């Protein structure tokens, strides 16, 4: 029998809502995973990608990860992992550094056998490269085989990478695919009997992630047994409030008073036909009650009765005209369409942008980055340049823009190798 803890999407370094407390929450959740693994005396911790939130973590985030890995190593528990899309670099990975320190094993096409299970790995692969994959894996003589990977897999909804194709074309018959990227835990058995299971994230990276956070305990014995375990994480108070006619901010404050919001993240979702509400006032009120952070999502379409005159007939046309004057490259125009004019859901825009950038880079199309000819001779002004340096949203459904750390707090792989 082999029993492992399957986790992933720890996103160390994510300073959600720009609060240092939330950055610590993500680190603490990873520490709790290790504590549970040691208490349960599992045979290994298997991490399905996105250990870090981005490719350039702060020194404190790297040291936090090392501390957890050393605790596991001291307990004799191997850390087996693959690389996710958030942390993936074009050359050596942070996981390679940890492996060089004998604190982790990066899974790949060769089997890593623990007990009666052979573990393999498949890092996140951008869509533009998936057609070239051959899914060739070295043979094994274990009773079971498991593939650890990262991506949005079909047949789950919103999947763009077919797990059934991987299972069908792989040179090894997998009994389980232990995967990450989707922050919600879910499990399904494919038609060929292979178990496909997401462990979910260890902390809430988005207000849409309402279910409790946790991980999977997977046992390989007479069959593959997958059980869900929860984690004690920062409390989120989700208040769904339908305002009736005549109701407004006072009704929302009453609902907040019905909950102990101390040290919690409060998410207020407003529907109904009530009065217009000023989100800033609600957020300030909840914060005064001790909330760590408050976000208000008013989903109503409230008609603005203020008469406003505009000097042009079509605002979209004016924007298009200004965009055309900037001399953007084909790649930049494509990204502009994705961000500004796309029908992609807001929560998926960051992922779509990342995929498009990876595809442009992977295709090595230098012309895609060449500036377009414009009818204006003058260069873009410094003010225009500043406007074009806006932060991009955090991926995987994150709520805030990506944080910029202090220059002296960032480190590169070369600082260690």
Secondary structure, DSSP 8 states (H G I E B T S, - for coil): -EEEEEE----BT--GGG-HHHHHHHHHHHHHHHHHHHHHT-SEEEE-S-SBSSSS-BHHHHHHHHHHHHHHHHTT-EEEE---TTT--SSS-HHHHHHHTTS-EE--SS-EEETTEEEEEE----HHHHTT---------SSEEEEEEES-EETSTT--EEHHHHHHH-SS--SEEEEES-SS-EEEE-TTS-EEEE---SS--STT--S--EEEEEEESSSEEEEEEE-----EEEEEEEE-TT--HHHHHHHHHTS--TT-EEEEEEEES-----HHHHHHHHHHTT-SEEEEEE------------SSS-HHHHHHHHHHHTT--HHHHHHHIIIII--S-HHHHHHHHHHHHHHHHHTT-GGGGS----S--S---HHHHHHTT---B-STT-SSB-----GGGB--GGGT-
